[in-house]
Amino acid sequence: QLDSQGIPVITHEVLAKGAPTIIGVKVPDLSKQPVIIKVKQGEQVVQNDCTREFCDDAGFQEMLKLYGGLRAQIVTPIVSNGAVLAVVSLHVLNESRSWSTEEIAQCSATAELIKEQLQS
């Protein structure tokens, strides 16, 4: 689900034991946030160490903290007819990691399955 500015709204999540929820977490204005811009353009974003990216973007750095120490992520838009319908986002907290080609492909495949369900 996207808000009126096209920013993804967190509606569902699956949490590892001890991970805090991010549903309802108030974040800074994300409309100019680099990952959001790419996702709104239909691009998948893969970050192995979020703390080393967009270091000069205070909103992005604040979001990492608010999201429980977000360190690595794969953010995959679900796109239909050029419009972003939803987003699948996989996060790792408190440690960086190198995403495998298979993991990245699985996120894309999951997004496709969800798109099929949304359109049926």
Backbone hydrogen bonds in HBPLUS format (Angstrom, degrees):
<---DONOR---> <-ACCEPTOR-->    atom                        ^
c    i                          cat <-CA-CA->   ^        H-A-AA   ^      H-
h    n   atom  resd res      DA  || num        DHA   H-A  angle D-A-AA Bond
n    s   type  num  typ     dist DA aas  dist angle  dist       angle   num
A0009-VAL N   A0001-GLN O   2.76 MM   8  5.51 169.3  1.77 154.4 153.6     1
A0003-ASP N   A0007-ILE O   2.82 MM   4  5.34 159.9  1.86 143.0 147.7     2
A0006-GLY N   A0003-ASP O   2.92 MM   3  5.20 163.1  1.95 116.6 120.3     3
A0019-ALA N   A0016-ALA O   2.97 MM   3  5.47 167.6  1.99 138.2 139.7     4
A0025-VAL N   A0022-ILE O   3.23 MM   3  5.18 169.2  2.25 114.8 116.2     5
A0033-GLN N   A0030-LEU O   2.95 MM   3  4.86 162.7  1.98 109.0 114.3     6
A0037-ILE N   A0033-GLN O   3.01 MM   4  6.26 160.0  2.05 159.8 166.3     7
A0038-LYS N   A0034-PRO O   3.14 MM   4  6.36 162.6  2.17 146.9 150.6     8
A0039-VAL N   A0035-VAL O   2.91 MM   4  6.14 162.5  1.94 154.3 159.5     9
A0040-LYS N   A0036-ILE O   2.83 MM   4  5.98 161.9  1.86 154.6 159.3    10
A0041-GLN N   A0037-ILE O   3.19 MM   4  6.40 129.0  2.47 135.2 147.8    11
A0041-GLN N   A0038-LYS O   3.07 MM   3  5.09 134.8  2.28  95.3 108.3    12
A0043-GLU N   A0038-LYS O   2.96 MM   5  5.31 160.9  2.00 149.1 143.9    13
A0042-GLY N   A0039-VAL O   2.81 MM   3  4.97 158.1  1.86 110.4 115.6    14
A0045-VAL N   A0075-VAL O   2.84 MM  30  5.06 162.7  1.87 148.0 153.0    15
A0075-VAL N   A0045-VAL O   2.78 MM  30  5.06 164.6  1.81 152.3 157.7    16
A0047-GLN N   A0073-GLN O   2.81 MM  26  5.27 171.7  1.82 167.0 167.5    17
A0073-GLN N   A0047-GLN O   2.94 MM  26  5.27 153.9  2.01 140.5 148.9    18
A0097-ARG N   A0048-ASN O   3.03 MM  49  5.17 157.1  2.09 143.7 149.6    19
A0052-ARG N   A0049-ASP O   3.06 MM   3  5.77 161.8  2.09 120.5 126.0    20
A0050-CYS N   A0071-ARG O   2.55 MM  21  4.98 161.3  1.59 142.3 147.2    21
A0053-GLU N   A0050-CYS O   3.09 MM   3  5.26 165.5  2.12 110.1 114.3    22
A0057-ASP N   A0054-PHE O   2.96 MM   3  5.35 164.5  1.98 118.3 121.6    23
A0061-GLN N   A0057-ASP O   3.07 MM   4  6.38 165.4  2.09 157.4 161.5    24
A0062-GLU N   A0058-ALA O   2.88 MM   4  6.06 152.8  1.96 147.8 155.4    25
A0063-MET N   A0059-GLY O   2.95 MM   4  6.13 153.3  2.02 143.5 150.7    26
A0064-LEU N   A0060-PHE O   3.11 MM   4  6.46 150.6  2.20 148.8 155.9    27
A0066-LEU N   A0062-GLU O   2.94 MM   4  6.27 167.0  1.96 155.5 159.2    28
A0067-TYR N   A0063-MET O   2.84 MM   4  5.94 142.8  1.97 151.8 160.4    29
A0069-GLY N   A0064-LEU O   3.07 MM   5  5.51 136.8  2.27 148.6 155.1    30
A0070-LEU N   A0064-LEU O   2.99 MM   6  4.80 139.7  2.16 145.3 138.5    31
A0068-GLY N   A0065-LYS O   3.05 MM   3  5.52 134.7  2.26 123.4 121.5    32
A0094-ASN N   A0069-GLY O   2.82 MM  25  5.24 173.2  1.83 147.5 148.2    33
A0071-ARG N   A0092-VAL O   2.87 MM  21  5.84 168.9  1.88 162.0 161.9    34
A0072-ALA N   A0092-VAL O   3.20 MM  20  5.05 157.8  2.25 140.6 141.8    35
A0092-VAL N   A0072-ALA O   2.80 MM  20  5.05 147.9  1.90 153.6 151.4    36
A0074-ILE N   A0090-LEU O   2.92 MM  16  5.16 147.6  2.03 141.5 151.4    37
A0090-LEU N   A0074-ILE O   2.84 MM  16  5.16 164.0  1.87 151.7 156.3    38
A0076-THR N   A0088-VAL O   2.74 MM  12  5.11 176.5  1.74 161.1 162.4    39
A0088-VAL N   A0076-THR O   2.83 MM  12  5.11 169.5  1.84 152.2 153.6    40
A0078-ILE N   A0086-ALA O   2.75 MM   8  5.13 160.7  1.79 152.2 146.2    41
A0085-LEU N   A0078-ILE O   2.69 MM   7  5.55 162.3  1.72 169.8 176.1    42
A0080-SER N   A0083-ALA O   2.90 MM   3  5.37 159.7  1.94 152.1 155.4    43
A0083-ALA N   A0080-SER O   2.97 MM   3  5.37 167.0  1.99 118.4 122.1    44
A0104-ILE N   A0100-SER O   3.07 MM   4  6.36 163.2  2.10 153.7 157.8    45
A0105-ALA N   A0101-THR O   2.95 MM   4  6.11 160.2  1.99 146.4 152.3    46
A0106-GLN N   A0102-GLU O   2.82 MM   4  6.01 149.6  1.92 145.6 154.4    47
A0107-CYS N   A0103-GLU O   3.06 MM   4  6.35 149.9  2.15 145.1 151.9    48
A0108-SER N   A0104-ILE O   3.17 MM   4  6.53 155.0  2.24 145.9 152.4    49
A0109-ALA N   A0105-ALA O   2.87 MM   4  6.16 157.5  1.92 150.4 157.0    50
A0110-THR N   A0106-GLN O   2.85 MM   4  6.01 154.6  1.92 146.6 153.4    51
A0111-ALA N   A0107-CYS O   2.98 MM   4  6.20 156.1  2.04 144.8 151.1    52
A0112-GLU N   A0108-SER O   3.03 MM   4  6.33 150.9  2.11 145.2 153.0    53
A0113-LEU N   A0109-ALA O   3.02 MM   4  6.33 155.1  2.08 148.0 154.2    54
A0114-ILE N   A0110-THR O   2.97 MM   4  6.26 159.5  2.01 152.3 157.7    55
A0115-LYS N   A0111-ALA O   2.91 MM   4  6.12 155.3  1.97 145.8 153.1    56
A0116-GLU N   A0112-GLU O   3.02 MM   4  6.30 156.8  2.07 148.8 154.0    57
A0117-GLN N   A0113-LEU O   3.12 MM   4  6.45 153.7  2.19 144.0 150.8    58
A0118-LEU N   A0114-ILE O   2.85 MM   4  6.13 155.4  1.91 154.1 161.5    59
A0119-GLN N   A0115-LYS O   2.98 MM   4  6.15 143.4  2.11 147.2 156.6    60
A0120-SER N   A0117-GLN O   3.33 MM   3  5.26 152.8  2.41  96.3 104.1    61
